[in-house]
């Protein structure tokens, strides 16, 4: 992938909310790396040595069953981070982090993150807020998968992905969405067909264009708005001094 525009750490919302002096101290330690579609950032049980701050793209957190089937439990983009075990102290985590949409991220070594936590400064506080928002997303995903229709789940998933992308187009096949949601491909095709018939989306050869976001939100269950509200409440950008 080639960088088509200037990238800065402030394209990640957590880094953007840090006071200028704190971000400037971190700049020499931040390394820009590509997020390649399908790349496994962390495997379940592997040691997490870097904290990734995406500035573009989307990374999915997947739980993998013994039979190889999977289900998405959360997504992260430029609002958050990947590698939470780096600052929670667990060192490893029981799910896989896979790039769902290609982009870039800045990463920070484990030792630097732990240094910032010991200082109990702004980065520490922002990451703790992010953890609370992430827990809300994971809990709401579990509720949605249990109690709401596949069409409602698809609307929630599309909207969460759209929030983390600069355009209204997603590059994603029905099969991959089915793997994310842990459902049959045929069910996703039927649900997407209903949304397309309602002129909310348009599907074509692995691409999904969102035509009517407001209509998609109206069709979704309350799970999306709950997660979005909590993220906005906890992570709304604070202007650095």
C-alpha positions as a Markdown table, in Angstrom:
| # | Residue | x | y | z |
|---|---|---|---|---|
| 1 | Unk | 0.0 | 0.0 | 0.0 |
| 2 | Unk | 1.2 | 3.5 | -0.8 |
| 3 | Unk | 0.5 | 6.5 | 1.4 |
| 4 | Unk | -1.7 | 8.8 | -0.6 |
| 5 | Unk | -1.7 | 11.6 | 1.9 |
| 6 | Unk | 0.2 | 12.9 | 4.9 |
| 7 | Unk | -0.4 | 10.9 | 8.0 |
| 8 | Unk | -0.2 | 12.1 | 11.6 |
| 9 | Unk | -0.7 | 10.5 | 15.0 |
| 10 | Unk | -3.6 | 12.9 | 15.6 |
| 11 | Unk | -5.7 | 11.0 | 13.1 |
| 12 | Unk | -6.1 | 8.5 | 16.0 |
| 13 | Unk | -8.7 | 10.0 | 18.4 |
| 14 | Unk | -6.9 | 8.8 | 21.5 |
| 15 | Unk | -3.6 | 10.4 | 20.5 |
| 16 | Unk | -5.4 | 13.5 | 19.2 |
| 17 | Unk | -7.0 | 14.1 | 22.7 |
| 18 | Unk | -3.6 | 14.1 | 24.4 |
| 19 | Unk | -2.1 | 17.5 | 25.5 |
| 20 | Unk | 0.5 | 18.7 | 22.9 |
| 21 | Unk | 3.4 | 18.2 | 25.4 |
| 22 | Unk | 2.4 | 14.6 | 26.0 |
| 23 | Unk | 2.1 | 13.7 | 22.3 |
| 24 | Unk | 5.4 | 15.5 | 21.4 |
| 25 | Unk | 7.1 | 13.3 | 24.0 |
| 26 | Unk | 5.7 | 10.2 | 22.4 |
| 27 | Unk | 6.4 | 11.2 | 18.8 |
| 28 | Unk | 10.0 | 9.7 | 18.6 |
| 29 | Unk | 8.6 | 6.4 | 19.9 |
| 30 | Unk | 5.6 | 6.1 | 17.5 |
| 31 | Unk | 6.3 | 3.9 | 14.5 |
| 32 | Unk | 4.0 | 4.1 | 11.4 |
| 33 | Unk | 3.1 | 0.6 | 10.1 |
| 34 | Unk | 0.7 | -0.7 | 7.4 |
| 35 | Unk | -2.4 | -2.7 | 8.3 |
| 36 | Unk | -2.7 | -5.3 | 5.5 |
| 37 | Unk | -6.1 | -6.8 | 4.7 |
| 38 | Unk | -6.4 | -10.2 | 6.4 |
| 39 | Unk | -3.2 | -9.7 | 8.4 |
| 40 | Unk | -3.3 | -11.2 | 11.9 |
| 41 | Unk | -2.1 | -8.5 | 14.3 |
| 42 | Unk | -2.3 | -10.7 | 17.3 |
| 43 | Unk | -3.1 | -14.4 | 17.6 |
| 44 | Unk | -5.1 | -15.7 | 20.6 |
| 45 | Unk | -2.6 | -16.5 | 23.4 |
| 46 | Unk | 0.3 | -14.7 | 21.8 |
| 47 | Unk | 2.3 | -12.0 | 23.8 |
| 48 | Unk | 1.3 | -8.5 | 22.9 |
| 49 | Unk | 4.4 | -6.4 | 22.6 |
| 50 | Unk | 3.0 | -3.3 | 20.9 |
| 51 | Unk | 0.0 | -1.1 | 21.3 |
| 52 | Unk | -1.4 | -0.1 | 17.9 |
| 53 | Unk | -3.2 | 3.2 | 17.3 |
| 54 | Unk | -5.0 | 2.9 | 14.0 |
| 55 | Unk | -5.3 | 6.0 | 11.9 |
| 56 | Unk | -7.2 | 4.3 | 9.1 |
| 57 | Unk | -8.6 | 0.8 | 8.4 |
| 58 | Unk | -10.5 | -1.5 | 10.8 |
| 59 | Unk | -9.3 | -4.4 | 13.0 |
| 60 | Unk | -11.7 | -7.0 | 14.1 |
| 61 | Unk | -11.4 | -8.9 | 17.4 |
| 62 | Unk | -12.5 | -12.5 | 16.7 |
| 63 | Unk | -13.1 | -15.5 | 19.0 |
| 64 | Unk | -12.0 | -18.7 | 17.3 |
| 65 | Unk | -13.7 | -22.0 | 18.3 |
| 66 | Unk | -11.9 | -25.3 | 18.4 |
| 67 | Unk | -13.7 | -26.3 | 15.1 |
| 68 | Unk | -12.2 | -23.3 | 13.4 |
| 69 | Unk | -15.5 | -21.3 | 13.3 |
| 70 | Unk | -15.3 | -17.7 | 14.4 |
| 71 | Unk | -17.4 | -14.8 | 15.6 |
| 72 | Unk | -16.5 | -11.1 | 15.9 |
| 73 | Unk | -16.7 | -9.7 | 19.4 |
| 74 | Unk | -15.6 | -6.1 | 18.7 |
| 75 | Unk | -14.1 | -3.8 | 16.1 |
| 76 | Unk | -11.5 | -1.0 | 16.4 |
| 77 | Unk | -10.5 | 1.8 | 14.1 |
| 78 | Unk | -9.2 | 5.3 | 14.6 |
| 79 | Unk | -11.2 | 5.8 | 17.7 |
| 80 | Unk | -9.2 | 3.2 | 19.7 |
| 81 | Unk | -6.3 | 0.8 | 20.0 |
| 82 | Unk | -5.3 | -2.8 | 19.4 |
| 83 | Unk | -3.2 | -4.7 | 22.0 |
| 84 | Unk | -5.0 | -4.0 | 25.3 |
| 85 | Unk | -3.1 | -6.7 | 27.1 |
| 86 | Unk | -0.1 | -4.3 | 26.9 |
| 87 | Unk | -1.6 | -2.0 | 29.5 |
| 88 | Unk | -4.0 | -4.3 | 31.4 |
| 89 | Unk | -1.1 | -6.5 | 32.5 |
| 90 | Unk | -2.3 | -9.8 | 31.2 |
| 91 | Unk | 0.3 | -9.9 | 28.4 |
| 92 | Unk | -1.9 | -12.2 | 26.3 |
| 93 | Unk | -5.6 | -12.3 | 25.3 |
| 94 | Unk | -7.9 | -15.1 | 24.3 |
| 95 | Unk | -9.0 | -13.7 | 20.9 |
| 96 | Unk | -7.5 | -12.9 | 17.5 |
| 97 | Unk | -7.0 | -9.4 | 16.0 |
| 98 | Unk | -7.4 | -9.4 | 12.2 |
| 99 | Unk | -7.3 | -6.5 | 9.7 |
| 100 | Unk | -10.8 | -6.2 | 8.3 |
| 101 | Unk | -10.2 | -3.1 | 6.2 |
| 102 | Unk | -6.6 | -2.1 | 5.2 |
| 103 | Unk | -5.0 | 1.1 | 6.5 |
| 104 | Unk | -2.2 | 2.3 | 8.7 |
| 105 | Unk | -1.5 | 2.5 | 12.4 |
| 106 | Unk | 1.1 | 4.0 | 14.7 |
| 107 | Unk | 2.5 | 1.5 | 17.2 |
| 108 | Unk | 4.2 | 2.0 | 20.6 |
| 109 | Unk | 6.4 | -0.5 | 22.4 |
| 110 | Unk | 5.2 | -2.2 | 25.5 |
| 111 | Unk | 7.9 | -0.6 | 27.7 |
| 112 | Unk | 6.9 | 2.9 | 26.7 |
| 113 | Unk | 3.2 | 2.2 | 27.4 |
| 114 | Unk | 4.0 | 0.9 | 30.8 |
| 115 | Unk | 6.2 | 3.9 | 31.5 |
| 116 | Unk | 3.2 | 6.2 | 30.6 |
| 117 | Unk | 0.9 | 4.2 | 32.9 |
| 118 | Unk | 3.3 | 4.5 | 35.8 |
| 119 | Unk | 3.2 | 8.3 | 35.3 |
| 120 | Unk | -0.6 | 8.1 | 35.6 |
| 121 | Unk | -0.9 | 10.8 | 32.9 |
| 122 | Unk | -3.4 | 11.7 | 30.1 |
| 123 | Unk | -2.7 | 8.6 | 28.0 |
| 124 | Unk | -3.4 | 6.3 | 31.0 |
| 125 | Unk | -6.8 | 8.1 | 31.5 |
| 126 | Unk | -7.7 | 8.0 | 27.9 |
| 127 | Unk | -7.0 | 4.3 | 27.6 |
| 128 | Unk | -9.1 | 3.5 | 30.6 |
| 129 | Unk | -12.0 | 5.4 | 29.1 |
| 130 | Unk | -11.5 | 3.4 | 25.9 |
| 131 | Unk | -11.6 | 0.1 | 27.8 |
| 132 | Unk | -15.0 | 1.1 | 29.3 |
| 133 | Unk | -16.3 | 1.9 | 25.8 |
| 134 | Unk | -14.9 | -1.3 | 24.4 |
| 135 | Unk | -16.5 | -3.4 | 27.2 |
| 136 | Unk | -19.8 | -1.7 | 26.2 |
| 137 | Unk | -19.4 | -2.7 | 22.6 |
| 138 | Unk | -18.5 | -6.3 | 23.5 |
| 139 | Unk | -21.5 | -6.7 | 25.9 |
| 140 | Unk | -23.9 | -5.1 | 23.4 |
| 141 | Unk | -22.6 | -7.4 | 20.6 |
| 142 | Unk | -23.4 | -10.5 | 22.8 |
| 143 | Unk | -26.9 | -9.1 | 23.5 |
| 144 | Unk | -27.5 | -8.3 | 19.9 |
| 145 | Unk | -26.4 | -11.7 | 18.6 |
| 146 | Unk | -28.7 | -13.4 | 21.1 |
| 147 | Unk | -31.9 | -11.3 | 20.8 |
| 148 | Unk | -32.0 | -9.5 | 17.5 |
| 149 | Unk | -32.6 | -10.6 | 13.9 |
| 150 | Unk | -29.8 | -11.2 | 11.5 |
| 151 | Unk | -30.9 | -8.1 | 9.5 |
| 152 | Unk | -30.6 | -6.0 | 12.6 |
| 153 | Unk | -27.2 | -7.4 | 13.4 |
| 154 | Unk | -26.0 | -6.7 | 9.8 |
| 155 | Unk | -27.2 | -3.1 | 10.1 |
| 156 | Unk | -25.3 | -2.7 | 13.4 |
| 157 | Unk | -22.2 | -4.2 | 11.9 |
| 158 | Unk | -22.4 | -2.0 | 8.8 |
| 159 | Unk | -22.8 | 1.2 | 10.8 |
| 160 | Unk | -20.0 | 0.3 | 13.2 |
| 161 | Unk | -17.7 | -0.3 | 10.2 |
| 162 | Unk | -18.9 | 2.9 | 8.5 |
| 163 | Unk | -18.0 | 5.0 | 11.6 |
| 164 | Unk | -14.4 | 3.9 | 11.2 |
| 165 | Unk | -14.0 | 4.5 | 7.5 |
| 166 | Unk | -13.5 | 7.8 | 5.5 |
| 167 | Unk | -16.0 | 6.8 | 2.8 |
| 168 | Unk | -19.4 | 5.2 | 2.5 |
| 169 | Unk | -18.0 | 2.1 | 0.7 |
| 170 | Unk | -17.0 | -1.2 | 2.4 |
| 171 | Unk | -14.8 | -3.8 | 0.7 |
| 172 | Unk | -16.3 | -7.0 | 2.1 |
| 173 | Unk | -17.9 | -10.2 | 0.8 |
| 174 | Unk | -21.0 | -11.8 | 2.2 |
| 175 | Unk | -18.9 | -14.8 | 3.2 |
| 176 | Unk | -16.5 | -12.6 | 5.3 |
| 177 | Unk | -19.4 | -10.8 | 6.9 |
| 178 | Unk | -20.9 | -14.2 | 7.8 |
| 179 | Unk | -17.6 | -15.3 | 9.4 |
| 180 | Unk | -17.6 | -12.1 | 11.4 |
| 181 | Unk | -21.1 | -12.5 | 12.6 |
| 182 | Unk | -20.8 | -16.2 | 13.1 |
| 183 | Unk | -23.8 | -17.0 | 10.9 |
| 184 | Unk | -24.5 | -18.8 | 7.6 |
| 185 | Unk | -23.5 | -17.0 | 4.3 |
| 186 | Unk | -27.0 | -17.5 | 2.9 |
| 187 | Unk | -28.5 | -15.6 | 5.9 |
| 188 | Unk | -26.2 | -12.6 | 5.2 |
| 189 | Unk | -27.1 | -12.7 | 1.5 |
| 190 | Unk | -30.8 | -12.7 | 2.3 |
| 191 | Unk | -30.5 | -9.8 | 4.8 |
| 192 | Unk | -28.3 | -7.8 | 2.5 |
| 193 | Unk | -30.8 | -8.4 | -0.3 |
| 194 | Unk | -33.6 | -6.9 | 1.9 |
| 195 | Unk | -31.5 | -3.8 | 2.6 |
| 196 | Unk | -30.7 | -3.4 | -1.0 |
| 197 | Unk | -34.3 | -3.8 | -2.0 |
| 198 | Unk | -35.1 | -1.0 | 0.5 |
| 199 | Unk | -32.4 | 1.1 | -1.3 |
| 200 | Unk | -30.4 | 1.4 | 1.8 |
| 201 | Unk | -27.3 | -0.3 | 0.4 |
| 202 | Unk | -25.9 | -1.5 | -2.9 |
| 203 | Unk | -23.9 | -4.7 | -3.2 |
| 204 | Unk | -21.5 | -5.5 | -6.1 |
| 205 | Unk | -18.7 | -8.0 | -6.2 |
| 206 | Unk | -17.3 | -7.7 | -2.7 |
| 207 | Unk | -18.2 | -4.0 | -2.3 |
| 208 | Unk | -21.0 | -2.6 | -0.2 |
| 209 | Unk | -22.1 | 1.1 | -0.8 |
| 210 | Unk | -24.2 | 2.7 | 1.9 |
| 211 | Unk | -26.9 | 4.7 | 0.1 |
| 212 | Unk | -29.0 | 5.8 | 3.0 |
| 213 | Unk | -27.3 | 5.9 | 6.4 |
| 214 | Unk | -30.3 | 7.4 | 8.2 |
| 215 | Unk | -32.5 | 4.6 | 6.8 |
| 216 | Unk | -29.9 | 2.0 | 7.9 |
| 217 | Unk | -29.9 | 3.5 | 11.5 |
| 218 | Unk | -33.7 | 3.4 | 11.5 |
| 219 | Unk | -33.6 | -0.3 | 10.5 |
| 220 | Unk | -31.0 | -1.2 | 13.1 |
| 221 | Unk | -31.8 | -2.3 | 16.7 |
| 222 | Unk | -30.9 | -0.1 | 19.7 |
| 223 | Unk | -27.5 | -1.8 | 20.1 |
| 224 | Unk | -25.8 | 0.5 | 17.6 |
| 225 | Unk | -27.0 | 3.7 | 19.2 |
| 226 | Unk | -26.1 | 2.4 | 22.7 |
| 227 | Unk | -22.5 | 1.7 | 21.6 |
| 228 | Unk | -22.2 | 4.9 | 19.6 |
| 229 | Unk | -23.5 | 7.0 | 22.5 |
| 230 | Unk | -21.1 | 5.4 | 25.0 |
| 231 | Unk | -18.1 | 5.9 | 22.6 |
| 232 | Unk | -19.1 | 9.6 | 22.1 |
| 233 | Unk | -19.6 | 10.1 | 25.9 |
| 234 | Unk | -16.2 | 8.6 | 26.9 |
| 235 | Unk | -14.0 | 9.4 | 23.9 |
| 236 | Unk | -15.2 | 12.7 | 22.5 |
| 237 | Unk | -12.2 | 14.7 | 21.4 |
| 238 | Unk | -10.8 | 17.1 | 24.0 |
| 239 | Unk | -8.8 | 20.0 | 22.6 |
| 240 | Unk | -5.2 | 19.8 | 23.7 |
| 241 | Unk | -3.8 | 22.9 | 25.4 |
